[in-house]
Amino acid sequence: MCKDGEFDAGKLPRFNRRQFAALSGSAALAACTGGNGGVGDAALGGGGGLTESSVTIATPDGQADAFFVHPASGRHPAVVVWPDIAGLRDAFRMMARRLAERGYAVLVVNPYYRDVAGEQFEDFAAFRAGGGFGKVGPWRAKLTAEPIMRDASALVAWLDRQASVDTARGVGTQGYCMGGPFTVWTAAAVPSRVAAAASFHGGGLVAEDNPMSPHALLAGTPETGYIFAISQDDDAEAPEVKTVLRQSAQEAKVSAEVEVYPADHGWTVPDSPAYDRAEAERAWANLLALYARQLG
C-alpha cells in the first residue's frame, strides 16, 4: 500500500501524453490519441476508433465525475476502473483507452468525488511534490466498504443504460493500490453483474476482524473470477495476505489467481516510480485473459 515517504521525489518519473501511449505498448492507441490527450479525429469518425467523454453520474452520496471511453460503434462489456491513491489522471485515461481498444466500455472513476471534482494531480510526481498523502487523507478515509458499494451499484446501473454497453455480458472491474479492495466491494455490491475483478498491488485486502474485509466477501460472489496481483515488497511486509486470499477463495469456491509479482508496489501504473514495463505487460496479459474468460 502506498505510504507517505515511500518514494524519493527526485526519482519520480514524469511523462507527457505521447510517452504514456508509448509505454502502453499499443500502436493503435498512439495513432488514435491526439496531442492534447483526447481522441484524435480519426478515432472520432464513424468507421472505428474510440469515443470518449467526461461524465457525471448520480450516486446516493452525490455526483461522481468520471472518464468514459469505448469503441465508437457496437456494444461491449463494461469495465469499472478504480485508480490508485493519486486519483483520476492521464495515466489512467491512457490505460482506459488501451483497454477500450480491446473492445471494452471503460469507466474510470474519480474516487474522491465526495470532496473534489476533476483531476487533482497531473501525475504521481505532482502528487508527491504537492503533499498528496496529506491532502487526500481525509478524502480517502471516507472510502470504506459501504460507500464504495453504494457507488458501485450506481456506476454499474449507469453503465447498463449506455448504448455502448452490452448488458448481456458481464461487467469487469480493476483497481490499483487503494482501489484494489474496491474491486471486491464492487463485485459484492452487484454480484449478478460483476463477473471479473482484478486487484493490482491492492492494500487492505485482508482485515481478519472486519466482516467487510474483501477476503471475507468472496463467498457472496460465486460467479466472479478474480486476480489478486501482489507486489513483492507488499508481500515481504505482509506475507500472510496471499495465503489468506487463497484459502478464502478456495472455501468460497471462487476462481482466484493469487500471485506475487517480482516488482514493487505500483509496478503496473506508468507514472509510478516503481513502474516495471515487463511485469506490467505480464499483468496486462493476465487481465485480458481474465476478461476473455469471464466476460465473454
Secondary structure, 3 states (H helix, E strand, C coil): CCCCCCCCHHHCCCCCHHHHHHHHCCHHHHHHECCCCCECHHHHCCCCCEEEEEEEEEECCEEEEEEEEEECCCCECEEEEECCCCCCCHHHHHHHHHHHHCCCEEEEECCCCCCCCCCCCCCHHHHHHCCHHHHHHHHHCCCCHHHHHHHHHHHHHHHHCCCCECCCCCEEEEEEHHHHHHHHHHHHHCCCCEEEEEEECCCCCCCCCCCCCHHHHHHHCCCCEEEEEEEHHHHHHCCHHHHHHHHHHHHHCCCEEEEEECCCCCCCCCCCCCCCHHHHHHHHHHHHHHHHHHHC
